[in-house]
């Protein structure tokens, strides 16, 4: 739902079956939304490392509200963490703010 509201093309990758052949396609993404539901912290951290090896696109992780998990995800390279319990309006605003912040960083380069 969030990706539809943000607009743009959608691609779906499965963390369980990530392959190097997907790195090129991932590198063309302008925004990444990672659904970390039912994923262990280590699995999410490895997935983020894999994503970051291909792109610096804004990366937002959706997860249950757990401060330790959220800190681990942010340290691993996520730009923003959104709890599933967050309202759609707040989630959308956080995604847009993350995209704006990344765009400003790119403009300064």
N, C-alpha and C positions, 0 to 999 in steps of 0.2 A: 504494500500500500504506500509506504513512504517513497519508494523509488518512482512509482507512478505519479505521485503528487509533485515530485521534484522535476519530472520531465526527463527527456533524454532516453537513450537506448538502454535496455537492460540485458545483462548477461548473468547467467547463474553458474557458479562454480561450487563444487562440493569439496569441503575440506578433507573428506575421507579419501577422495580420489584425485588429489592435486597432482598434476603431471607437468613436467618441464615444457611440454608442448603448449600448455595453457599460459605460460609466462608471457609470450609475445602478445597474445590477445589481452591479457591482464594489463600489460604496459600501455595499452591504448585507452584504458578506462580513465574517465575524468573524475569519478567519484566511486568509492567502494563502501558498501554497507554489508558488514559481516554479522550474520545471525549466529550468535554464540550459544544459543539455547542448547542445553544438554551437552555442552563441550567442557571438558576439563581445562583448567587454567593452562596446563602445559601444552595441550593441543591447540588452544587459542594462541598462545605465545609462538608456537612453531608455525602456525598458519600466518600470523602477522609477519614473522620473519620471512616466510616464503613470499608473501605479497610485497613486502618492502624490498625484496631482492629484484623486483620487476618494476616497481613504480613508487612515486612519492605522492600519488593522488590522495586527496582527502580520504581518510579511513575512519569510518564510524562503526563502532561495535555495539550491537544490541545484546543485552544480557539481563539477568535477574539482578536485583539490587543487592550487591555484596561488596562492601568497601574494599576488602583485601583483593578480591578478584578484579575490581575496577582499577585499582592501583597497578596490579600486575599487567593488565592489558595496556594501560597508558604507558608504562615503562617499556613494554615490548614494542611500542611504535604506533599505537592507535592515536588518532587526533582527538576523538571524543568517544565517550561511552554513554549510551542511553539505556536506561532501565525499561524493561517491557511495561512496567506500571506507569510510565510517563504518558501524559496525554498526547494525542496525535498532534495537536497544535504545538506543544512544547518540543516534541521530537522533530517536527518539521522545521521549527525555528532553529534548533541546535544544528541540524544538518546544513541549513542555509548559512548559518554563521560560520561553520567549519569550512564550507566551500569559499565563502568570501575571504576568510582569513588566509586560506591557501592561495587564492588568486592574488591577493595583495603581496604576499611573499614572492610570488613569481614575477610580478610587475617590478619589484625592487631589484631583481637580479640583473 
